[in-house]
Amino acid sequence: IGAGTALALRLSPERPARIKFRLAVAGLMLCAIVPLLWAWPQSEPGRGISVLAQPIDTRALSESGIAAAALWAYLAVLLWKTAALVRAMLAARSLRRTCAPIVDGVIPVLFDRFKRADRSIEIGQSPLTQSPLVSGMIRPTIIFPNHFPTSNPTVIDSVLAHEYAHVVRMDIAISTAIEVVTLPFAVHPVVAALKRAAARYRETACD
């Protein structure tokens, strides 16, 4: 699946970044779903649900302790990845809690055209971020760092347009779904590579 996705991305160099992003996401979803479908018991006509393949003899591995060691190592990595995901969600919650609305200056003036297009979106500032970002799925907020330079309106307008593109594309929801669905396979190098490709094309599409 990873090789097929990489080939599809390489064979479409002129495709827009949004199309490449969708290809990378589709590859990630297949990498997560296909192993689960492969392991699911299959039905045989007239005999109900049964496993058609012969079970693999793992007694030699079990007796040597290799299987147990591999299982515990996998569970430890899975727990670490789960903790990282929970920590990221808590960090996003803290970011929203420390976010103060921006009411004065050039940023609200330039933001007005985006606000007219989507009334649910807000702008704010927080000391917990070093660069502009979007936080929140239901009521998204474009958050600027404190003391963000406002001397160049063109730069601010570009930043607002980039972050607004994330909102329109629902990138937060999609990225969260990817992290949750691929969590059992997060350590696989193919999954990690496709995640990096999806993130790269996502940012390019928003640019």
Disulfide bonds with the S-S distance in Angstrom:
none
